[in-house]
Amino acid sequence: MSMLPFVDTPAEGTCQAVVVWLHGLGDSGHGFAPIVPELRLPAGAGIRFIFPHAPIQPVTINGGMEMRAWYDIKSMDLLSRADEAGVRDSAAQVQALLDQLIAEGIPSERIVLAGFSQGGVIALHLLPRLPYKLAGVMALSTYMCAVDKLAAEALAINKATPVLMAHGQMDPVVPMAGGLQAAEALKQVGFQVQWHQYPMQHQVCPQEIADISAFITQQLVHTESSS
């Protein structure tokens, strides 16, 4: 398996933790990279940001046009929107990237996995299935693939891992009901989900960026106060 290419925003000073952030359909790792300075994380936090590029593939709902996508979308119906085989394949590629970071000396509990829209689907797929504990997961404006298989496939190791889910109340791309369904499914299996919603569409807003910053700071900077 070839390693996913990514945009790399090095830590200031010594790298002590990593945020891996997955973009949405048709975007690239460059899309969210500019958010790093907006997060205004504490000086010297030592957090490296990695923004992987999804593979380029044809997307059915866009007339078969090729673009960066974590999986194909054949229908806008949320229950059948995500191509499960494609989700699992991309999840395996992202897990290989996490494995590589751990092999390079970053403990898994110093990694936050984040994703927006399609990227959030991959993050939510990995959360219950990874064999090691993460510092946290952020799933933004997203939904869950294969909800019906969650209970059977969920491992226990990340059930205490904080999960930030955030969604726009007027999202025309991924209806907020899809995000709420994913959050409820995770809670029912025992995962720790924090839900935030904002008066916005399929995007991020200043309050959400502030909440994301607080979450990253809590999980990767102030870990001694939360342990």
VOTI-69031 format. One record per residue (C-alpha): chain; residue number from 1; residue in three letters; z negated, x, y. Coordinates in steps of 0.2 Angstrom, whole numbers, padded with zeros to 4 digits. Last residue first. Layout:
<sites>
SITE voza lumpa lumlum    zz    xx    yy
SITE    A   NUM    ALA     Z     X     Y
...
</sites>
This chain:
<sites>
SITE voza lumpa lumlum    zz    xx    yy
SITE    A   227    SER -0165 -0030  0063
SITE    A   226    SER -0160 -0039  0079
SITE    A   225    SER -0169 -0027  0091
SITE    A   224    GLU -0163 -0011  0082
SITE    A   223    THR -0145 -0018  0083
SITE    A   222    HIS -0144 -0018  0101
SITE    A   221    VAL -0128 -0008  0103
SITE    A   220    LEU -0117 -0014  0088
SITE    A   219    GLN -0122 -0032  0084
SITE    A   218    GLN -0130 -0038  0101
SITE    A   217    THR -0117 -0028  0111
SITE    A   216    ILE -0103 -0036  0101
SITE    A   215    PHE -0110 -0053  0103
SITE    A   214    ALA -0114 -0051  0122
SITE    A   213    SER -0096 -0045  0125
SITE    A   212    ILE -0089 -0059  0115
SITE    A   211    ASP -0099 -0071  0126
SITE    A   210    ALA -0093 -0063  0142
SITE    A   209    ILE -0075 -0064  0136
SITE    A   208    GLU -0078 -0083  0131
SITE    A   207    GLN -0084 -0086  0149
SITE    A   206    PRO -0069 -0077  0156
SITE    A   205    CYS -0057 -0087  0146
SITE    A   204    VAL -0047 -0084  0130
SITE    A   203    GLN -0031 -0093  0125
SITE    A   202    HIS -0025 -0108  0115
SITE    A   201    GLN -0031 -0121  0128
SITE    A   200    MET -0046 -0121  0139
SITE    A   199    PRO -0062 -0131  0142
SITE    A   198    TYR -0073 -0120  0131
SITE    A   197    GLN -0081 -0121  0114
SITE    A   196    HIS -0094 -0110  0106
SITE    A   195    TRP -0100 -0111  0088
SITE    A   194    GLN -0112 -0098  0080
SITE    A   193    VAL -0110 -0097  0062
SITE    A   192    GLN -0122 -0089  0049
SITE    A   191    PHE -0115 -0092  0032
SITE    A   190    GLY -0123 -0102  0018
SITE    A   189    VAL -0109 -0111  0009
SITE    A   188    GLN -0111 -0127  0020
SITE    A   187    LYS -0111 -0116  0035
SITE    A   186    LEU -0095 -0109  0031
SITE    A   185    ALA -0087 -0126  0028
SITE    A   184    GLU -0094 -0132  0044
SITE    A   183    ALA -0087 -0118  0054
SITE    A   182    ALA -0070 -0120  0046
SITE    A   181    GLN -0069 -0139  0049
SITE    A   180    LEU -0075 -0135  0067
SITE    A   179    GLY -0060 -0123  0070
SITE    A   178    GLY -0048 -0135  0063
SITE    A   177    ALA -0055 -0149  0073
SITE    A   176    MET -0052 -0138  0089
SITE    A   175    PRO -0033 -0141  0086
SITE    A   174    VAL -0024 -0125  0083
SITE    A   173    VAL -0008 -0125  0094
SITE    A   172    PRO -0013 -0139  0107
SITE    A   171    ASP -0030 -0131  0111
SITE    A   170    MET -0038 -0143  0123
SITE    A   169    GLN -0056 -0140  0118
SITE    A   168    GLY -0053 -0121  0117
SITE    A   167    HIS -0062 -0113  0102
SITE    A   166    ALA -0075 -0099  0098
SITE    A   165    MET -0082 -0094  0082
SITE    A   164    LEU -0095 -0080  0081
SITE    A   163    VAL -0101 -0075  0064
SITE    A   162    PRO -0118 -0066  0062
SITE    A   161    THR -0119 -0058  0044
SITE    A   160    ALA -0133 -0066  0034
SITE    A   159    LYS -0120 -0073  0021
SITE    A   158    ASN -0111 -0057  0021
SITE    A   157    ILE -0116 -0050  0004
SITE    A   156    ALA -0117 -0067 -0005
SITE    A   155    LEU -0099 -0068 -0011
SITE    A   154    ALA -0088 -0083 -0008
SITE    A   153    GLU -0074 -0086 -0021
SITE    A   152    ALA -0080 -0103 -0028
SITE    A   151    ALA -0087 -0110 -0012
SITE    A   150    LEU -0072 -0105 -0002
SITE    A   149    LYS -0058 -0111 -0014
SITE    A   148    ASP -0056 -0129 -0005
SITE    A   147    VAL -0055 -0121  0012
SITE    A   146    ALA -0039 -0112  0006
SITE    A   145    CYS -0035 -0105  0024
SITE    A   144    MET -0047 -0108  0038
SITE    A   143    TYR -0045 -0111  0056
SITE    A   142    THR -0043 -0102  0073
SITE    A   141    SER -0046 -0101  0091
SITE    A   140    LEU -0056 -0086  0089
SITE    A   139    ALA -0065 -0079  0074
SITE    A   138    MET -0077 -0065  0077
SITE    A   137    VAL -0086 -0057  0063
SITE    A   136    GLY -0102 -0046  0063
SITE    A   135    ALA -0110 -0030  0057
SITE    A   134    LEU -0101 -0030  0041
SITE    A   133    LYS -0108 -0030  0023
SITE    A   132    TYR -0098 -0024  0008
SITE    A   131    PRO -0088 -0032 -0006
SITE    A   130    LEU -0078 -0042  0006
SITE    A   129    ARG -0074 -0060  0001
SITE    A   128    PRO -0084 -0072  0012
SITE    A   127    LEU -0079 -0063  0028
SITE    A   126    LEU -0061 -0058  0022
SITE    A   125    HIS -0053 -0076  0024
SITE    A   124    LEU -0062 -0079  0040
SITE    A   123    ALA -0055 -0063  0047
SITE    A   122    ILE -0037 -0067  0041
SITE    A   121    VAL -0038 -0084  0048
SITE    A   120    GLY -0044 -0076  0064
SITE    A   119    GLY -0028 -0065  0065
SITE    A   118    GLN -0018 -0081  0064
SITE    A   117    SER -0027 -0088  0079
SITE    A   116    PHE -0037 -0073  0086
SITE    A   115    GLY -0046 -0061  0075
SITE    A   114    ALA -0062 -0050  0075
SITE    A   113    LEU -0070 -0039  0062
SITE    A   112    VAL -0086 -0030  0068
SITE    A   111    ILE -0090 -0013  0060
SITE    A   110    ARG -0106 -0004  0060
SITE    A   109    GLU -0113 -0012  0044
SITE    A   108    SER -0097 -0005  0035
SITE    A   107    PRO -0104  0012  0039
SITE    A   106    ILE -0091  0023  0048
SITE    A   105    GLY -0089  0039  0039
SITE    A   104    GLU -0070  0042  0037
SITE    A   103    ALA -0071  0033  0020
SITE    A   102    ILE -0078  0018  0029
SITE    A   101    LEU -0064  0018  0041
SITE    A   100    GLN -0052  0019  0026
SITE    A    99    ASP -0060  0004  0017
SITE    A    98    LEU -0058 -0006  0033
SITE    A    97    LEU -0040 -0002  0034
SITE    A    96    ALA -0038 -0007  0015
SITE    A    95    GLN -0047 -0023  0019
SITE    A    94    VAL -0034 -0026  0033
SITE    A    93    GLN -0020 -0024  0020
SITE    A    92    ALA -0029 -0035  0007
SITE    A    91    ALA -0031 -0048  0020
SITE    A    90    SER -0012 -0047  0024
SITE    A    89    ASP -0008 -0050  0006
SITE    A    88    ARG -0021 -0064  0004
SITE    A    87    VAL -0014 -0073  0019
SITE    A    86    GLY  0003 -0071  0013
SITE    A    85    ALA -0001 -0079 -0004
SITE    A    84    GLU -0010 -0093  0005
SITE    A    83    ASP  0004 -0098  0017
SITE    A    82    ALA -0006 -0105  0031
SITE    A    81    ARG -0001 -0122  0038
SITE    A    80    SER -0005 -0133  0023
SITE    A    79    LEU -0021 -0141  0028
SITE    A    78    LEU -0018 -0138  0046
SITE    A    77    ASP -0001 -0147  0046
SITE    A    76    MET  0010 -0137  0057
SITE    A    75    SER  0021 -0133  0042
SITE    A    74    LYS  0030 -0118  0035
SITE    A    73    ILE  0020 -0105  0043
SITE    A    72    ASP  0022 -0087  0036
SITE    A    71    TYR  0008 -0075  0035
SITE    A    70    TRP  0000 -0061  0046
SITE    A    69    ALA  0015 -0062  0058
SITE    A    68    ARG  0024 -0050  0069
SITE    A    67    MET  0041 -0058  0072
SITE    A    66    GLU  0057 -0062  0062
SITE    A    65    MET  0065 -0079  0066
SITE    A    64    GLY  0066 -0091  0052
SITE    A    63    GLY  0068 -0106  0063
SITE    A    62    ASN  0051 -0104  0071
SITE    A    61    ILE  0043 -0115  0059
SITE    A    60    THR  0049 -0104  0045
SITE    A    59    VAL  0042 -0087  0051
SITE    A    58    PRO  0053 -0072  0046
SITE    A    57    GLN  0043 -0056  0044
SITE    A    56    ILE  0037 -0041  0054
SITE    A    55    PRO  0020 -0035  0048
SITE    A    54    ALA  0004 -0037  0059
SITE    A    53    HIS  0000 -0024  0071
SITE    A    52    PRO -0018 -0018  0070
SITE    A    51    PHE -0029 -0017  0086
SITE    A    50    ILE -0043 -0004  0083
SITE    A    49    PHE -0057 -0003  0096
SITE    A    48    ARG -0070  0012  0095
SITE    A    47    ILE -0088  0009  0101
SITE    A    46    GLY -0098  0023  0106
SITE    A    45    ALA -0110  0012  0117
SITE    A    44    GLY -0110  0027  0130
SITE    A    43    ALA -0109  0015  0145
SITE    A    42    PRO -0114 -0003  0140
SITE    A    41    LEU -0099 -0014  0136
SITE    A    40    ARG -0089 -0021  0151
SITE    A    39    LEU -0079 -0033  0140
SITE    A    38    GLU -0065 -0033  0153
SITE    A    37    PRO -0062 -0014  0149
SITE    A    36    VAL -0058 -0018  0131
SITE    A    35    ILE -0048 -0034  0135
SITE    A    34    PRO -0032 -0023  0138
SITE    A    33    ALA -0030 -0020  0119
SITE    A    32    PHE -0028 -0039  0115
SITE    A    31    GLY -0009 -0040  0116
SITE    A    30    HIS -0005 -0022  0111
SITE    A    29    GLY -0010 -0025  0093
SITE    A    28    SER  0005 -0036  0092
SITE    A    27    ASP  0009 -0054  0097
SITE    A    26    GLY  0021 -0066  0087
SITE    A    25    LEU  0007 -0075  0079
SITE    A    24    GLY -0010 -0070  0084
SITE    A    23    HIS -0019 -0053  0085
SITE    A    22    LEU -0032 -0045  0074
SITE    A    21    TRP -0046 -0035  0081
SITE    A    20    VAL -0055 -0021  0072
SITE    A    19    VAL -0071 -0017  0081
SITE    A    18    VAL -0078  0000  0077
SITE    A    17    ALA -0096  0009  0078
SITE    A    16    GLN -0104  0025  0082
SITE    A    15    CYS -0089  0035  0089
SITE    A    14    THR -0096  0050  0099
SITE    A    13    GLY -0091  0049  0118
SITE    A    12    GLU -0082  0034  0125
SITE    A    11    ALA -0075  0027  0109
SITE    A    10    PRO -0056  0028  0106
SITE    A     9    THR -0044  0013  0109
SITE    A     8    ASP -0032  0014  0095
SITE    A     7    VAL -0017  0003  0094
SITE    A     6    PHE -0013  0000  0075
SITE    A     5    PRO -0001  0003  0061
SITE    A     4    LEU -0006 -0005  0044
SITE    A     3    MET -0008  0008  0030
SITE    A     2    SER  0005  0007  0017
SITE    A     1    MET  0000  0000  0000
</sites>
